[in-house]
Amino acid sequence: MNRTSASSGPSGTAEATGAGATATPPLSHGLKQRHLSMIALGGVIGAGLFVGSGAGIAAAGPSIVVAYTLSGLLVMLVMRMLGEMSAANPASGSFSVHAERAIGPWAGFTVGWMFWILLCVGIAAEAIGAAGIMVQWFPGTDSWMWVAVFMAMFCGTNLAAVSNFGEFEFWFAALKIAAITIFLVLGILAILGVLPGTDAPGGSHLTGDGGFLPNGVNGLVVGLLASVFAYGGLETVTIAAAESENPVKSVAGAVRTAMWRIALFYVGSMVVVVTLIPWNDKALVTEGPYVAVLNHLDIPAAGDIMNVIVLIALLSAMNANIYGASRMSYSLVTRGEGPAFLGRVTGGVPRLTVLASSFFGFVAVLLSYWWPDTIFKWLLNMVGAAVLVVWGFIAVAQLRMRSRLQREAPEKLVVKMWLFPYLTWVAMAATVGVLVLMLRESDTRSQLYATAVMAIALAIIGYVRQRMSVARQEAAQG
């Protein structure tokens, strides 16, 4: 398939148009600015922060603050690069479209379908996690029943107008932001010693209990790897922006607020946790860091409150992943990189890709019941490092696209990567560095190998498809 140029849609959005693409009705632009603002704010707050960060604290100790700061800086660079390209050419395929334009169709195919698989497996994992919470609350029920309810609910939401997805995410994000804001306020008051019943801890937990780096550099590396994957999901906002009222403004606004969101929600939370309670408190892992802190502050029903928040975070991620997967696969299909029949749009919604993405997620759930330690574990490993591959493609695409934009359409550079090209190279080196660090740990090493197999297989398929398309076009012209 030949490298293609942008073709602008009716509302300023654009998709790369492949040889096999057919004309389809445009997606709707039903997402309002308030939806995008909340998706951008709430997208950074996931179940990985509320629960998964406990394992990182147990490994790194107080230095988890450094780990989240370093990985947060990398994510800021990635989002800035993605924001530059998405503001210049908003597209529902986001980085897949940018990779196709800048590198070649094989790259768009590879990163697009890899991200689709990542989101679909995420749908399954989140559905299982949400169902587990519901079974705790309703012991007489079965997990599969709740999975079916959640899958049907959010599949139905995404089959309707995109504004429904926006409303769900708006309120989910509002609740998550409210919860973490209250947590941070309580934590700061406790650190200052002005919360009733608490004494200011000072730096005793930061420098005591083995010091700031209790497990040395190895512990920091484990914490760094845990923190990197907690940031996954931010990319969806650039996909959603293509269906907003003002795509360029929406992308620019979301990217420009990324820095303070990451600093406040992630780094701020870690500072509060490791300042208030010892890093080696077993409750950090068994209960989760937020529950552990709230219990330490004698907040009534802390566990139940956080279970509600974690459930909301899981359902929010599930809803967003169905949306992101359906739009990514729709973009691929319309560019001739997937089954053409899935590209049908009705009512401004690509309903067939919504159904296909939901179906894949539901099948993954079934695999978790039938073969939890084999096929489903392999699926989880396969997407373990996928987000890093996506970030790598984003960096390479931005490096090549920036020069082209400066030469051909400088007015489109509404958002600019800082200190280009130096920080782009820094982001690429940091991404490769994290991949290398994954080789140090047995669990992450197996994930890296499985992801590499998937990436290579998709790249080969994409390249073969590209060469076959070029051959067909040359034959037609000759």
N, C-alpha and C positions, 0 to 999 in steps of 0.2 A: 504494500500500500504506500502510495506516495506521501511525502510530507505535505500537509495541507495548510491552508491559511484560514484565518478566522472569518466566519460569516456571522454578521451581527443579526440578532433577533429583534423583534419589534420593540422591546423595552430596554435595549442597550445591552442585553446579555449576549453571549456568543458561545458557540460550540465549534470545535473543529469538525469538519464534515468529511467523512471517509468515503471511499469509493462505493461502499455498499450501502450508504445511507439513503434513506428515502424521506420525502417531505412529510412532516408530521405536524399536527396542531401544536402550538407552543404551550409550554407549561404556564400555569397561572402565576400571577405576581401578588398572591394574597397575603404574604407575610408583611406585617407593618413594622415600622421602626422599633416600636416597643417590644415586639416579638424578638427581633434580632438582638436588641440590647440585652434582653434577659437570657436568650440562648447563649450569647457571648459570655455573660456573667456566670450563668449556671453551668455552662458546658465544662468549666474548669473544675467543678465540684462533683466528684463521683464517689462511688462506694469504695474505690481504692484509697481515697483520702480518709474516709471515715473509719474504715476497718483495716485495710491492707497496710497502712503506714505503721501499724504496730510492729510488724515483723522487721521493718527497716530500722525502727528505733532500737529494737532488741539487738540488732546486729551492729549498728553504728554508734549507739549511745547518743550523747548530746551532739556529736558531730553530724547527726542526721540533718541539722540545720544547714550545715555546709553542703551536704549532699543535695538537699532540695534547692538550695540556692544555685549550685552549679548546673543541675539539670534544668532548673527554671530559666537560667540564662540561655541555655541551648534552645529551649522551647520558644523563648522570645525571638531568637534569631530566625528560627524556622517559620514562626508565624509572620514575622516581618517580611521574609522572602515570599511566602505564600500570599500575603496581603498585597505586596507590590504587583504580583502577576494577576491576582484575582480582581484588584481594583482596575487594572488596565484592561482586562478582558474577563468580566464575570461569566461564569459558566457552571452549569449544574454538575459537570464532571470535574470541576476544580483542578487539582494538581494533575489528574490524568490527562486533561485537555492540554494543560501547559507543557507536560512532558512530551505529548505527541507533537506539539508545535515546535518545541525547542530541540528535542532529541530525535524523535522519529516515532511512527505509529507503533513499532514494537514496544517502545517504552511506555506509551500511553496504555497499551493493552496490558502490559505486565503489572504496572503499579495500580491500574484501575481494578483489575480482577483480583489482585492480591488484597486490596483494601476492601473489596466486596466480601471476600471470604472472611477477612478479619472481623468485619461488622456482623456477619451472619453467625459466626461462632460466638461473638460477643452477645448477640441476642439470646442464644441458648444458655450461656453461662449466667446471664442476668435473670432470665426466666427461672432457672433452677434456684438461684439465690433468693429471689423474691418468694418463690413457692416455699422454700425452707422456713422463711420467717412466718408465713401464713400458717404453716403446719404447727409451728410452736404456739401460735395463738389459738389455733383450732385443732387440738390433738386428734380428734376423731376423723379428720379429713386426710385425703391422699395428696401427695405432691403433684401427681400428674393432672389432677383436677384444676389446681391453681395455675399450673403452666398453661393448660388449655384456655382458661379464662383470660389470662393476661395476653396470650398470643392472639386470641380472638378480639380482645378489646383494642389492642394497638394496631393490629392489622386493619380493623374496621376504621379506626381513627385516621390512618394513613390512606385508606381507600377513599375517604371523603375529601373535602376541600383542604388544601394545604393550610388554610387558616385554622382548621381544627388542630392540626399538629402544632401550629404556633401557639394556640391558646393553652394546650396541655403543657407545652414546654415553658410557657410564660409563668404559669402557676407553680409548676414543679420547681422551676428555678427560683421563684420568689420565696418558696418555703425553705429551700436549701440555703439561700442567702440569709434569710432571717435566722435560721438555726445556727449557722456558723458565725454570724455577727453577734448573736447573744452569747455563744460560747467564747468568742474572743473578748467581749466586754467583761464577762464574768472572770475570765482568766487574767486579764490585765488588772482588774480590781483586786483579785487574790494575790497577784504578784506584788502589788503595791501595799498589800496588807490592809486595805480599806473595806474588803468584803467581810461582813459580820461572821465571826467565828473562825477567821483565818489569820495567820501570821505571815508576814513577808518572808519568803524563803531565801531571798538574796541569790547568791550564786552557788549555794551549797550543792545542788543537784547537777549543776553544770560542770563543776570542777572536782566534786567528790565522787565517791562510788567508782573509782578507777580512772578518774580524769575525763577530760573532754573527748579523748580518743581511747576509750577503755579497751577496745579490741583492735587497736592499731589501724594501719592503712587497710588491711584486709576487711575489717568491719566497715570502714568508710566506703569501700568499693561495693560491698553487698548492699549497703544503704543507698548508694548512688544508683545501682541497677534497679532497686525497688522503686526509687523516686522517679526515674525516667518513665517507667511504664504507667505511673499514676497520672501522668499528664495526657495520656492518649484520649482522643475524642475532641480536642480543640479544633481539629481540621474541619469538622462538620459545619461550623459556622460559615465557612467560605462556600460550602455547597448550598446552604440555606439562603445565603445572600443573593444568589442568582434568581430566587423567586420572591424577592422583596420589592417594595415599591420603588426604591432607589438603590440598585445593587452597588454602584460605585461608592456612594456615601456610606452604605451599611458596612461594606467590607472595611473601608478606611476607619470608620469609628470603632469597629470591633478590634482591629489590630492595634490601634493606638492606645486602647485601654488595657491591652494584655499585660503590660509590665506591672501596673499596680494591682491588678487582679491576682496575678501569680504571687507577688510579694505579700499581699495581705492574706489571702486564703491559705496558701500552702506554707510558705516560710513562716508567716505569723503564727499559724496553728502549731507548727513544730516547736517554735520558740516557747509558746505557752505550755505545751505538754512537758517538754524536758526541763523546764524551769520549775514547774510545780510538783512533779513527782519523779522518783528515781527511775532512770532509764531501764533498770533491771527488774522493775516491778512486773511480776508475771501477768498481772491484770491487763497490761498493755497489749499482750497478744491474745489472751483468752477472752477478754471483754471488748477489746478495741481501745485505742488511746483516748477517744472522746468520752466514752463511758467511764473509763478509769479516772479521768480528771473530774468529771461531774460527781462521781461517787466520792472522790477525795474531798470535794467541796461540800459534801452532804446535800446535794441537790436531790429532792425526792423523785423517785421513779426514773432515775437517770437511764437505766437500761431500757425501759419501755419507750422512753422519749427517743433515744437514739435508734432503737429498732424501727420506729416510725420513720425517722429521717433516712436511715439506710434503705428502707423499703422504697421511699420516695426517690432516692438516688438511683436505685436499681431500675425502677419503672421508668424514670426519666431517661436513663441510658438506653433502655430497651426501645422506647419510643423513638429516640433520636437515631438509634442504629438501624431500625427498620426504615426510617425516612432516608438516612444517608445511603444505605445499601440500595434502596430502590432508585434513588437519583443517580448514583454512580453507575449502576447497571443500565439505566435508561440512557445515560450519556454514551456509554460504550456501544449500546445497540444502535443508536442513531448515527454513530460514526462508523457503522459497519463492522464493529468488533464483537458482535454477539448475535444471537438469534433474532432476525428481523421482526418476527411476529410479536416480540415483547415490547416493541417500540410504540405500540398504539397508545394514544393519549385521549382520554375522555374526561370532559369537565375540567380540563387543565391538570389532570393527575395521571401519571403513568401507572395505571392500576395493575397491569399484568406484571410489571417489575416489582410492585409492592407485594403481590401474591407470591411471586417466585422467591423473593427474599425472605418472606415470612415462612414459606414452605421449607426452605433450606434450613432456617433456624429451628423449625419444629422437628425436622429430621435429626438435626444435631442433638436436640433434647432426647429424642428416642434412643440415639446412639449412646447417650450418657447413661441410660437405664439398662440397655442391652449389653454394651461393652465398655463400661466405665474405665477400666484399666488398660484398654487396648486402643480401639479406634477413636474414642472420644479423647483420650489422653494424647493420642497422636495428633488429633485436630488442634487441641490446645497448644501443643508444642509447635505445630506448623505455623501458627500465627504469633508465636511468642516474640519474635524479633521483627515482625512485619512492619510495625510502625517506624522502626529505624530505617528500613528499606525505603519506605515512603518518604521519610525526611531526606534521605540521600538523593532520591530522584528530584525532590523539590529544590534542593541546593544546586544540583547540576542544571536543572531547567532554568532556574533564576539566573545563574551565571551566564547562560547562553542567551536568554531572552532579554536581559537588561540591555546588552549592547545593541540588539536589534531594535528595541523600543526607543533608545536614545537616538538612533539613526533614522528610524522611519516614523515614529509617532511619539515624540517627547512629551506632548501634551497629555498623554495617557498616564504618565508617571505621577499619579496623585499621591501614592504612598511610595516612598523610596527606602530601599535597604540602607541601613547605616554604614558608612565607611566602605562602600562598595569599591572593589571586590574583596577587600581584606577580611571583613567579617563573614562573608560568604564562604571563603576558604576556611576560616576558623570553624564555622558550623559544620562543614564537610569533614574536617579533621576530627572534631569532637564526636560526630556520629560514628565515624570509623573507630575512634578510640573506645566508645561504648561497646561496639561490636566485638572488639578485641578483648575487652574486659569480660565479656560474656563467656569467653573461653576458659576463664579461671575457675568457674563454678560448674559442677556436674549438671545441675538442673538447667541452668541457662545455656550450657554448652549443647545439650540435647535440643533445646529450643532453637538455637542458632543453626544447627545442622539441618533440622527439619524445615526451617524457614528458607534456608539456602536452597534446599532441594525444590521447594515450591517455586521460589523466585527464578531459578534456572529453568525449570520446566515451562513456566509461563513465558519467559523470555524467548525460549526456543520456539514455542508455538507462535508467539507474536511475530518473531522474525520470519518464520516460514510463511505465515499469512501475508506479511508485508511483501516478501519476494514473489509470492504467487500473484498478488494483486498487481505488482509492477509488470510481471510477465504477461498477465492478461491485457493490461493497458497497452503494452508495447505491441502485442499481437493484434489488438484491435486497430491500432494506429497504422501498423504495417500492412 
